[in-house]
Amino acid sequence: MKKNCRAYLLACLACLATSPSIAADDTAPRLKTHQSQIEDLMREAPLDIADPLAVFGYVFASLPERVKVYPTENYYYFSFIHRGVTYHGNIRLDASDRDAGFVNFGYFEEYALWRAGAEVTYRHLSAKEGVKVEKLAHLSYRVSFNGKSIIFDLNDLSGVKPPEGMLNTNETYIGPVFDESGMQFFLVFNKDAKVFHYILNETVKNPEIFEQARNFPNVTIGRRTSFAFYKDKRERRILVGVHESNTFLNNYYDGPFDQLPDNFLEGDVLKTAIAAVLPDYADKIDRFGAVSNSDRYAISPYMYYATEGDLGYFDDCINDKSQPEAAYYQCFNAEAFNNRNAEGTTQNSNPSGPRNNTK
């Protein structure tokens, strides 16, 4: 009897182990182990890290035959460990030159707080280097190299618009932003205050848990991203803070200044807005806000904060009785705070000037 019960129990356990509810599936969290990291660190791969074409070949060969590019400036990010060093990089199908057959490729050693940022190794690749780009459809491209082809599907946010009534009459919608952090925004320009806003798109699911700031009732902070948001008088969450450590490290949480809505800009809407802030730039920038082939105007009105207390800057400005009510939205431009605090630092992101386009 005991033998039969034991056999029955083992059979039940076997069924449970193979049942759909127990078996791993695509919706379960992806497990990352310390073992795999150590083994990657110990791996002695014969990769010439100083040769950008060799590194591109390694990355390209490692990718599947079809990939999805989520960020709106069309960066396909990757990272790998080589001989004890972590490298980060991207393959980019830039809206300004992908149809002409170009691919942007860059990589660099992982940043550390104790030393200056590592130099980016960058190459502008084309058929000259054996890289072929073909447009298959709207926002879909085939890239071929060394006998392999990969389809890059860019993120189609063509239909993404702010909900009706969300914008003030003096605000212009520039376009949708999908940041590399996974957060989504509406990029808006206030013509009267001459300030840009990244307004959280709450019509979609953002992968974040928001915590209430301890001393500022209108401020919430993302637990994962450390992005700080201020709920304005229209109940919109405006991005007002990015933690300064993330800008030093040049990581996925350094703010959406490098994910402008390039694929969705209507005419010169962005150029016109930038020129309204800086008239001297009007004849120097193209429709993407690019000053040259590698530099773009940085739209980063938010604060680079070090402590939660720094975020009191916005309440102080809004509650300043000497300020006219019309200046309310000017309070969300933290450029003065950033410039004051950037003195003597090596901050990577410039809130009011050109920014490097290779990241």
Secondary structure, DSSP 8 states (H G I E B T S, - for coil): -HHHHHHHHHHHHHHHHHSTTTS--TTS-----HHHHHHHHH------TT-HHHHHHHHHHHS-SEEEE-STT-EEEEEEEETTEEEEEEEE--TTTGGGT-EEEEEEE---TTS-----EEEEE-GGGT-EEEEEETTEEEEEETTEEEEEEE---TT----TT-S-TTEEEEEEEE-TTS-EEEEEEETTTTEEEEEE-TTS--S--EEE-SS-TTEEEETTT--EEEE-TTS-EEEEEEEHHHHHHT-TTS-GGG---GGG--TTHHHHHHHHH-GGGTTT--TT-BSSSSEEE----SEEESSGGGGHHHHHHHT-TTS-GGGGGGGG--HHHHHHHHTT---S--TTSEEES--
